[in-house]
């Protein structure tokens, strides 16, 4: 949680995130597809969906009404 996070009592939903693959041994890379797919295969993940990562953050909006 960062200083920009909401009060924990308001945190009723936490968006999911992807489990990171292990760091690669390939020079110049943090992660490498061959090793990442092997990592998930070993973890028992039958299918991996790859999407282009966009810059930005997830947001959760809590709408309240004071009575």
PDB file of N, CA, C and O in Angstrom, chain B, residues numbered from 101:
ATOM      1  N   UNK B 101       0.846  -1.168   0.000  1.00  0.00           N
ATOM      2  CA  UNK B 101       0.000   0.000   0.000  1.00  0.00           C
ATOM      3  C   UNK B 101       0.897   1.239   0.000  1.00  0.00           C
ATOM      4  O   UNK B 101       1.882   1.308   0.735  1.00  0.00           O
ATOM      5  N   UNK B 102       0.548   2.189  -0.816  1.00  0.00           N
ATOM      6  CA  UNK B 102       1.310   3.425  -0.883  1.00  0.00           C
ATOM      7  C   UNK B 102       0.563   4.530  -0.154  1.00  0.00           C
ATOM      8  O   UNK B 102      -0.548   4.329   0.335  1.00  0.00           O
ATOM      9  N   UNK B 103       1.177   5.680  -0.090  1.00  0.00           N
ATOM     10  CA  UNK B 103       0.523   6.806   0.580  1.00  0.00           C
ATOM     11  C   UNK B 103      -0.676   7.315  -0.211  1.00  0.00           C
ATOM     12  O   UNK B 103      -1.471   8.100   0.305  1.00  0.00           O
ATOM     13  N   UNK B 104      -0.811   6.872  -1.464  1.00  0.00           N
ATOM     14  CA  UNK B 104      -1.943   7.278  -2.290  1.00  0.00           C
ATOM     15  C   UNK B 104      -3.099   6.288  -2.208  1.00  0.00           C
ATOM     16  O   UNK B 104      -4.132   6.486  -2.847  1.00  0.00           O
ATOM     17  N   UNK B 105      -2.934   5.235  -1.434  1.00  0.00           N
ATOM     18  CA  UNK B 105      -3.961   4.203  -1.313  1.00  0.00           C
ATOM     19  C   UNK B 105      -5.105   4.697  -0.426  1.00  0.00           C
ATOM     20  O   UNK B 105      -4.915   5.572   0.418  1.00  0.00           O
ATOM     21  N   UNK B 106      -6.285   4.130  -0.629  1.00  0.00           N
ATOM     22  CA  UNK B 106      -7.413   4.527   0.216  1.00  0.00           C
ATOM     23  C   UNK B 106      -7.271   3.965   1.633  1.00  0.00           C
ATOM     24  O   UNK B 106      -6.437   3.100   1.901  1.00  0.00           O
ATOM     25  N   UNK B 107      -8.087   4.469   2.501  1.00  0.00           N
ATOM     26  CA  UNK B 107      -8.151   3.939   3.850  1.00  0.00           C
ATOM     27  C   UNK B 107      -8.474   2.447   3.740  1.00  0.00           C
ATOM     28  O   UNK B 107      -9.417   2.088   3.035  1.00  0.00           O
ATOM     29  N   UNK B 108      -7.724   1.565   4.410  1.00  0.00           N
ATOM     30  CA  UNK B 108      -7.952   0.115   4.284  1.00  0.00           C
ATOM     31  C   UNK B 108      -9.381  -0.333   4.580  1.00  0.00           C
ATOM     32  O   UNK B 108      -9.825  -1.338   4.025  1.00  0.00           O
ATOM     33  N   UNK B 109     -10.119   0.383   5.441  1.00  0.00           N
ATOM     34  CA  UNK B 109     -11.497  -0.026   5.718  1.00  0.00           C
ATOM     35  C   UNK B 109     -12.393   0.157   4.493  1.00  0.00           C
ATOM     36  O   UNK B 109     -13.461  -0.449   4.417  1.00  0.00           O
ATOM     37  N   UNK B 110     -11.970   0.990   3.528  1.00  0.00           N
ATOM     38  CA  UNK B 110     -12.728   1.180   2.298  1.00  0.00           C
ATOM     39  C   UNK B 110     -12.313   0.209   1.203  1.00  0.00           C
ATOM     40  O   UNK B 110     -12.940   0.172   0.144  1.00  0.00           O
ATOM     41  N   UNK B 111     -11.290  -0.560   1.435  1.00  0.00           N
ATOM     42  CA  UNK B 111     -10.752  -1.466   0.420  1.00  0.00           C
ATOM     43  C   UNK B 111     -11.591  -2.744   0.376  1.00  0.00           C
ATOM     44  O   UNK B 111     -11.239  -3.759   0.976  1.00  0.00           O
ATOM     45  N   UNK B 112     -12.701  -2.667  -0.347  1.00  0.00           N
ATOM     46  CA  UNK B 112     -13.614  -3.803  -0.418  1.00  0.00           C
ATOM     47  C   UNK B 112     -13.305  -4.715  -1.604  1.00  0.00           C
ATOM     48  O   UNK B 112     -13.829  -5.825  -1.689  1.00  0.00           O
ATOM     49  N   UNK B 113     -12.458  -4.248  -2.513  1.00  0.00           N
ATOM     50  CA  UNK B 113     -12.093  -5.040  -3.685  1.00  0.00           C
ATOM     51  C   UNK B 113     -10.659  -4.704  -4.063  1.00  0.00           C
ATOM     52  O   UNK B 113     -10.308  -3.531  -4.186  1.00  0.00           O
ATOM     53  N   UNK B 114      -9.844  -5.706  -4.245  1.00  0.00           N
ATOM     54  CA  UNK B 114      -8.463  -5.507  -4.659  1.00  0.00           C
ATOM     55  C   UNK B 114      -8.302  -6.105  -6.048  1.00  0.00           C
ATOM     56  O   UNK B 114      -8.440  -7.318  -6.203  1.00  0.00           O
ATOM     57  N   UNK B 115      -8.011  -5.288  -7.078  1.00  0.00           N
ATOM     58  CA  UNK B 115      -7.889  -5.813  -8.440  1.00  0.00           C
ATOM     59  C   UNK B 115      -6.814  -6.897  -8.518  1.00  0.00           C
ATOM     60  O   UNK B 115      -5.783  -6.797  -7.853  1.00  0.00           O
ATOM     61  N   UNK B 116      -7.049  -7.930  -9.324  1.00  0.00           N
ATOM     62  CA  UNK B 116      -6.060  -9.000  -9.459  1.00  0.00           C
ATOM     63  C   UNK B 116      -4.824  -8.514 -10.202  1.00  0.00           C
ATOM     64  O   UNK B 116      -4.863  -7.529 -10.940  1.00  0.00           O
ATOM     65  N   UNK B 117      -3.755  -9.214  -9.994  1.00  0.00           N
ATOM     66  CA  UNK B 117      -2.512  -8.912 -10.700  1.00  0.00           C
ATOM     67  C   UNK B 117      -1.910 -10.229 -11.166  1.00  0.00           C
ATOM     68  O   UNK B 117      -2.292 -11.295 -10.684  1.00  0.00           O
ATOM     69  N   UNK B 118      -0.992 -10.160 -12.080  1.00  0.00           N
ATOM     70  CA  UNK B 118      -0.355 -11.356 -12.614  1.00  0.00           C
ATOM     71  C   UNK B 118       0.860 -11.707 -11.770  1.00  0.00           C
ATOM     72  O   UNK B 118       1.621 -10.832 -11.358  1.00  0.00           O
ATOM     73  N   UNK B 119       1.028 -12.976 -11.524  1.00  0.00           N
ATOM     74  CA  UNK B 119       2.201 -13.441 -10.806  1.00  0.00           C
ATOM     75  C   UNK B 119       3.422 -13.286 -11.714  1.00  0.00           C
ATOM     76  O   UNK B 119       3.409 -13.770 -12.846  1.00  0.00           O
ATOM     77  N   UNK B 120       4.468 -12.625 -11.239  1.00  0.00           N
ATOM     78  CA  UNK B 120       5.644 -12.445 -12.096  1.00  0.00           C
ATOM     79  C   UNK B 120       6.414 -13.749 -12.287  1.00  0.00           C
ATOM     80  O   UNK B 120       6.483 -14.590 -11.391  1.00  0.00           O
ATOM     81  N   UNK B 121       6.980 -13.888 -13.459  1.00  0.00           N
ATOM     82  CA  UNK B 121       7.839 -15.050 -13.726  1.00  0.00           C
ATOM     83  C   UNK B 121       9.193 -14.826 -13.075  1.00  0.00           C
ATOM     84  O   UNK B 121       9.536 -13.705 -12.702  1.00  0.00           O
ATOM     85  N   UNK B 122       9.951 -15.892 -12.944  1.00  0.00           N
ATOM     86  CA  UNK B 122      11.284 -15.771 -12.363  1.00  0.00           C
ATOM     87  C   UNK B 122      12.192 -14.951 -13.283  1.00  0.00           C
ATOM     88  O   UNK B 122      11.967 -14.880 -14.491  1.00  0.00           O
ATOM     89  N   UNK B 123      13.199 -14.346 -12.707  1.00  0.00           N
ATOM     90  CA  UNK B 123      14.150 -13.541 -13.476  1.00  0.00           C
ATOM     91  C   UNK B 123      14.930 -14.438 -14.435  1.00  0.00           C
ATOM     92  O   UNK B 123      15.334 -15.543 -14.075  1.00  0.00           O
ATOM     93  N   UNK B 124      15.136 -13.951 -15.656  1.00  0.00           N
ATOM     94  CA  UNK B 124      15.817 -14.725 -16.687  1.00  0.00           C
ATOM     95  C   UNK B 124      17.340 -14.674 -16.551  1.00  0.00           C
ATOM     96  O   UNK B 124      17.890 -13.810 -15.868  1.00  0.00           O
ATOM     97  N   UNK B 125      17.990 -15.598 -17.202  1.00  0.00           N
ATOM     98  CA  UNK B 125      19.449 -15.607 -17.284  1.00  0.00           C
ATOM     99  C   UNK B 125      19.916 -14.963 -18.592  1.00  0.00           C
ATOM    100  O   UNK B 125      21.115 -14.791 -18.814  1.00  0.00           O
ATOM    101  N   UNK B 126      18.945 -14.604 -19.466  1.00  0.00           N
ATOM    102  CA  UNK B 126      19.268 -13.969 -20.746  1.00  0.00           C
ATOM    103  C   UNK B 126      19.846 -12.575 -20.502  1.00  0.00           C
ATOM    104  O   UNK B 126      19.272 -11.778 -19.760  1.00  0.00           O
ATOM    105  N   UNK B 127      20.965 -12.294 -21.120  1.00  0.00           N
ATOM    106  CA  UNK B 127      21.637 -11.002 -20.961  1.00  0.00           C
ATOM    107  C   UNK B 127      20.757  -9.858 -21.465  1.00  0.00           C
ATOM    108  O   UNK B 127      20.244  -9.912 -22.583  1.00  0.00           O
ATOM    109  N   UNK B 128      20.586  -8.830 -20.645  1.00  0.00           N
ATOM    110  CA  UNK B 128      19.852  -7.641 -21.054  1.00  0.00           C
ATOM    111  C   UNK B 128      18.354  -7.710 -20.856  1.00  0.00           C
ATOM    112  O   UNK B 128      17.644  -6.782 -21.243  1.00  0.00           O
ATOM    113  N   UNK B 129      17.848  -8.791 -20.261  1.00  0.00           N
ATOM    114  CA  UNK B 129      16.410  -8.936 -20.056  1.00  0.00           C
ATOM    115  C   UNK B 129      16.116  -9.225 -18.590  1.00  0.00           C
ATOM    116  O   UNK B 129      16.896  -9.883 -17.902  1.00  0.00           O
ATOM    117  N   UNK B 130      14.976  -8.721 -18.125  1.00  0.00           N
ATOM    118  CA  UNK B 130      14.518  -9.050 -16.784  1.00  0.00           C
ATOM    119  C   UNK B 130      13.719 -10.351 -16.820  1.00  0.00           C
ATOM    120  O   UNK B 130      13.876 -11.225 -15.968  1.00  0.00           O
ATOM    121  N   UNK B 131      12.849 -10.453 -17.842  1.00  0.00           N
ATOM    122  CA  UNK B 131      12.077 -11.670 -18.086  1.00  0.00           C
ATOM    123  C   UNK B 131      12.206 -12.014 -19.562  1.00  0.00           C
ATOM    124  O   UNK B 131      12.414 -11.137 -20.400  1.00  0.00           O
ATOM    125  N   UNK B 132      12.082 -13.300 -19.871  1.00  0.00           N
ATOM    126  CA  UNK B 132      12.202 -13.733 -21.257  1.00  0.00           C
ATOM    127  C   UNK B 132      11.077 -14.729 -21.530  1.00  0.00           C
ATOM    128  O   UNK B 132      10.825 -15.596 -20.693  1.00  0.00           O
ATOM    129  N   UNK B 133      10.386 -14.634 -22.681  1.00  0.00           N
ATOM    130  CA  UNK B 133       9.208 -15.474 -22.934  1.00  0.00           C
ATOM    131  C   UNK B 133       9.425 -16.974 -22.727  1.00  0.00           C
ATOM    132  O   UNK B 133       8.588 -17.631 -22.107  1.00  0.00           O
ATOM    133  N   UNK B 134      10.506 -17.517 -23.222  1.00  0.00           N
ATOM    134  CA  UNK B 134      10.740 -18.964 -23.117  1.00  0.00           C
ATOM    135  C   UNK B 134      10.722 -19.400 -21.650  1.00  0.00           C
ATOM    136  O   UNK B 134      10.086 -20.394 -21.301  1.00  0.00           O
ATOM    137  N   UNK B 135      11.413 -18.660 -20.807  1.00  0.00           N
ATOM    138  CA  UNK B 135      11.489 -19.015 -19.392  1.00  0.00           C
ATOM    139  C   UNK B 135      10.186 -18.689 -18.662  1.00  0.00           C
ATOM    140  O   UNK B 135       9.795 -19.404 -17.740  1.00  0.00           O
ATOM    141  N   UNK B 136       9.518 -17.619 -19.070  1.00  0.00           N
ATOM    142  CA  UNK B 136       8.247 -17.259 -18.435  1.00  0.00           C
ATOM    143  C   UNK B 136       7.199 -18.337 -18.689  1.00  0.00           C
ATOM    144  O   UNK B 136       6.500 -18.744 -17.761  1.00  0.00           O
ATOM    145  N   UNK B 137       7.077 -18.807 -19.937  1.00  0.00           N
ATOM    146  CA  UNK B 137       6.112 -19.866 -20.243  1.00  0.00           C
ATOM    147  C   UNK B 137       6.462 -21.151 -19.504  1.00  0.00           C
ATOM    148  O   UNK B 137       5.571 -21.849 -19.020  1.00  0.00           O
ATOM    149  N   UNK B 138       7.733 -21.465 -19.414  1.00  0.00           N
ATOM    150  CA  UNK B 138       8.166 -22.664 -18.669  1.00  0.00           C
ATOM    151  C   UNK B 138       7.803 -22.531 -17.189  1.00  0.00           C
ATOM    152  O   UNK B 138       7.384 -23.502 -16.560  1.00  0.00           O
ATOM    153  N   UNK B 139       7.964 -21.338 -16.641  1.00  0.00           N
ATOM    154  CA  UNK B 139       7.635 -21.087 -15.240  1.00  0.00           C
ATOM    155  C   UNK B 139       6.155 -21.357 -14.975  1.00  0.00           C
ATOM    156  O   UNK B 139       5.811 -22.050 -14.018  1.00  0.00           O
ATOM    157  N   UNK B 140       5.280 -20.810 -15.821  1.00  0.00           N
ATOM    158  CA  UNK B 140       3.848 -21.006 -15.623  1.00  0.00           C
ATOM    159  C   UNK B 140       3.450 -22.458 -15.879  1.00  0.00           C
ATOM    160  O   UNK B 140       2.571 -22.980 -15.194  1.00  0.00           O
ATOM    161  N   UNK B 141       4.079 -23.118 -16.851  1.00  0.00           N
ATOM    162  CA  UNK B 141       3.804 -24.527 -17.122  1.00  0.00           C
ATOM    163  C   UNK B 141       4.129 -25.365 -15.888  1.00  0.00           C
ATOM    164  O   UNK B 141       3.355 -26.240 -15.500  1.00  0.00           O
ATOM    165  N   UNK B 142       5.277 -25.088 -15.278  1.00  0.00           N
ATOM    166  CA  UNK B 142       5.700 -25.802 -14.074  1.00  0.00           C
ATOM    167  C   UNK B 142       4.739 -25.535 -12.909  1.00  0.00           C
ATOM    168  O   UNK B 142       4.525 -26.405 -12.066  1.00  0.00           O
ATOM    169  N   UNK B 143       4.165 -24.333 -12.867  1.00  0.00           N
ATOM    170  CA  UNK B 143       3.219 -23.968 -11.811  1.00  0.00           C
ATOM    171  C   UNK B 143       1.832 -24.554 -12.052  1.00  0.00           C
ATOM    172  O   UNK B 143       0.929 -24.364 -11.237  1.00  0.00           O
ATOM    173  N   UNK B 144       1.654 -25.271 -13.178  1.00  0.00           N
ATOM    174  CA  UNK B 144       0.381 -25.901 -13.463  1.00  0.00           C
ATOM    175  C   UNK B 144      -0.634 -25.015 -14.155  1.00  0.00           C
ATOM    176  O   UNK B 144      -1.823 -25.332 -14.173  1.00  0.00           O
ATOM    177  N   UNK B 145      -0.182 -23.906 -14.724  1.00  0.00           N
ATOM    178  CA  UNK B 145      -1.086 -23.008 -15.448  1.00  0.00           C
ATOM    179  C   UNK B 145      -1.252 -23.556 -16.862  1.00  0.00           C
ATOM    180  O   UNK B 145      -0.284 -23.598 -17.620  1.00  0.00           O
ATOM    181  N   UNK B 146      -2.463 -23.978 -17.229  1.00  0.00           N
ATOM    182  CA  UNK B 146      -2.651 -24.623 -18.538  1.00  0.00           C
ATOM    183  C   UNK B 146      -2.669 -23.670 -19.722  1.00  0.00           C
ATOM    184  O   UNK B 146      -2.384 -24.079 -20.848  1.00  0.00           O
ATOM    185  N   UNK B 147      -3.005 -22.383 -19.481  1.00  0.00           N
ATOM    186  CA  UNK B 147      -3.103 -21.442 -20.581  1.00  0.00           C
ATOM    187  C   UNK B 147      -2.678 -20.057 -20.099  1.00  0.00           C
ATOM    188  O   UNK B 147      -3.067 -19.631 -19.012  1.00  0.00           O
ATOM    189  N   UNK B 148      -1.890 -19.365 -20.895  1.00  0.00           N
ATOM    190  CA  UNK B 148      -1.454 -18.003 -20.583  1.00  0.00           C
ATOM    191  C   UNK B 148      -1.964 -17.089 -21.693  1.00  0.00           C
ATOM    192  O   UNK B 148      -1.771 -17.369 -22.876  1.00  0.00           O
ATOM    193  N   UNK B 149      -2.607 -16.008 -21.309  1.00  0.00           N
ATOM    194  CA  UNK B 149      -3.105 -15.029 -22.272  1.00  0.00           C
ATOM    195  C   UNK B 149      -2.166 -13.831 -22.230  1.00  0.00           C
ATOM    196  O   UNK B 149      -1.964 -13.232 -21.174  1.00  0.00           O
ATOM    197  N   UNK B 150      -1.600 -13.486 -23.368  1.00  0.00           N
ATOM    198  CA  UNK B 150      -0.655 -12.370 -23.445  1.00  0.00           C
ATOM    199  C   UNK B 150      -1.355 -11.152 -24.035  1.00  0.00           C
ATOM    200  O   UNK B 150      -2.015 -11.237 -25.071  1.00  0.00           O
ATOM    201  N   UNK B 151      -1.202 -10.035 -23.368  1.00  0.00           N
ATOM    202  CA  UNK B 151      -1.779  -8.781 -23.830  1.00  0.00           C
ATOM    203  C   UNK B 151      -0.717  -7.700 -23.767  1.00  0.00           C
ATOM    204  O   UNK B 151       0.197  -7.761 -22.944  1.00  0.00           O
ATOM    205  N   UNK B 152      -0.842  -6.722 -24.630  1.00  0.00           N
ATOM    206  CA  UNK B 152       0.079  -5.596 -24.596  1.00  0.00           C
ATOM    207  C   UNK B 152      -0.165  -4.805 -23.324  1.00  0.00           C
ATOM    208  O   UNK B 152      -1.303  -4.465 -22.999  1.00  0.00           O
ATOM    209  N   UNK B 153       0.893  -4.520 -22.620  1.00  0.00           N
ATOM    210  CA  UNK B 153       0.768  -3.754 -21.372  1.00  0.00           C
ATOM    211  C   UNK B 153       0.626  -2.281 -21.720  1.00  0.00           C
ATOM    212  O   UNK B 153       1.342  -1.752 -22.571  1.00  0.00           O
ATOM    213  N   UNK B 154      -0.295  -1.642 -21.057  1.00  0.00           N
ATOM    214  CA  UNK B 154      -0.487  -0.213 -21.252  1.00  0.00           C
ATOM    215  C   UNK B 154       0.064   0.520 -20.038  1.00  0.00           C
ATOM    216  O   UNK B 154       0.160  -0.042 -18.947  1.00  0.00           O
ATOM    217  N   UNK B 155       0.412   1.739 -20.236  1.00  0.00           N
ATOM    218  CA  UNK B 155       0.875   2.546 -19.107  1.00  0.00           C
ATOM    219  C   UNK B 155      -0.346   3.072 -18.375  1.00  0.00           C
ATOM    220  O   UNK B 155      -1.312   3.526 -18.989  1.00  0.00           O
ATOM    221  N   UNK B 156      -0.289   3.003 -17.097  1.00  0.00           N
ATOM    222  CA  UNK B 156      -1.410   3.477 -16.301  1.00  0.00           C
ATOM    223  C   UNK B 156      -1.656   2.546 -15.133  1.00  0.00           C
ATOM    224  O   UNK B 156      -1.015   1.504 -15.005  1.00  0.00           O
ATOM    225  N   UNK B 157      -2.563   2.921 -14.307  1.00  0.00           N
ATOM    226  CA  UNK B 157      -2.869   2.158 -13.113  1.00  0.00           C
ATOM    227  C   UNK B 157      -4.323   1.741 -13.126  1.00  0.00           C
ATOM    228  O   UNK B 157      -5.160   2.340 -13.802  1.00  0.00           O
ATOM    229  N   UNK B 158      -4.599   0.707 -12.368  1.00  0.00           N
ATOM    230  CA  UNK B 158      -5.983   0.307 -12.190  1.00  0.00           C
ATOM    231  C   UNK B 158      -6.609   1.253 -11.180  1.00  0.00           C
ATOM    232  O   UNK B 158      -5.923   1.847 -10.348  1.00  0.00           O
ATOM    233  N   UNK B 159      -7.907   1.377 -11.268  1.00  0.00           N
ATOM    234  CA  UNK B 159      -8.608   2.232 -10.312  1.00  0.00           C
ATOM    235  C   UNK B 159      -9.855   1.513  -9.825  1.00  0.00           C
ATOM    236  O   UNK B 159     -10.511   0.791 -10.577  1.00  0.00           O
ATOM    237  N   UNK B 160     -10.162   1.717  -8.582  1.00  0.00           N
ATOM    238  CA  UNK B 160     -11.406   1.223  -7.995  1.00  0.00           C
ATOM    239  C   UNK B 160     -12.136   2.451  -7.469  1.00  0.00           C
ATOM    240  O   UNK B 160     -11.588   3.226  -6.686  1.00  0.00           O
ATOM    241  N   UNK B 161     -13.374   2.617  -7.909  1.00  0.00           N
ATOM    242  CA  UNK B 161     -14.157   3.774  -7.481  1.00  0.00           C
ATOM    243  C   UNK B 161     -15.199   3.302  -6.482  1.00  0.00           C
ATOM    244  O   UNK B 161     -15.931   2.347  -6.740  1.00  0.00           O
ATOM    245  N   UNK B 162     -15.261   3.966  -5.354  1.00  0.00           N
ATOM    246  CA  UNK B 162     -16.253   3.655  -4.335  1.00  0.00           C
ATOM    247  C   UNK B 162     -17.209   4.841  -4.290  1.00  0.00           C
ATOM    248  O   UNK B 162     -16.805   5.960  -3.975  1.00  0.00           O
ATOM    249  N   UNK B 163     -18.470   4.594  -4.603  1.00  0.00           N
ATOM    250  CA  UNK B 163     -19.470   5.654  -4.625  1.00  0.00           C
ATOM    251  C   UNK B 163     -20.351   5.479  -3.396  1.00  0.00           C
ATOM    252  O   UNK B 163     -20.919   4.411  -3.169  1.00  0.00           O
ATOM    253  N   UNK B 164     -20.454   6.535  -2.615  1.00  0.00           N
ATOM    254  CA  UNK B 164     -21.233   6.468  -1.362  1.00  0.00           C
ATOM    255  C   UNK B 164     -22.272   7.569  -1.348  1.00  0.00           C
ATOM    256  O   UNK B 164     -22.171   8.572  -2.054  1.00  0.00           O
ATOM    257  N   UNK B 165     -23.251   7.348  -0.533  1.00  0.00           N
ATOM    258  CA  UNK B 165     -24.283   8.369  -0.331  1.00  0.00           C
ATOM    259  C   UNK B 165     -24.460   8.544   1.163  1.00  0.00           C
ATOM    260  O   UNK B 165     -24.722   7.585   1.889  1.00  0.00           O
ATOM    261  N   UNK B 166     -24.318   9.743   1.598  1.00  0.00           N
ATOM    262  CA  UNK B 166     -24.497  10.041   3.020  1.00  0.00           C
ATOM    263  C   UNK B 166     -25.964  10.372   3.237  1.00  0.00           C
ATOM    264  O   UNK B 166     -26.523  11.215   2.536  1.00  0.00           O
ATOM    265  N   UNK B 167     -26.589   9.712   4.205  1.00  0.00           N
ATOM    266  CA  UNK B 167     -28.017   9.967   4.462  1.00  0.00           C
ATOM    267  C   UNK B 167     -28.218  10.742   5.733  1.00  0.00           C
ATOM    268  O   UNK B 167     -29.354  11.042   6.101  1.00  0.00           O
TER     269      UNK B 167
END
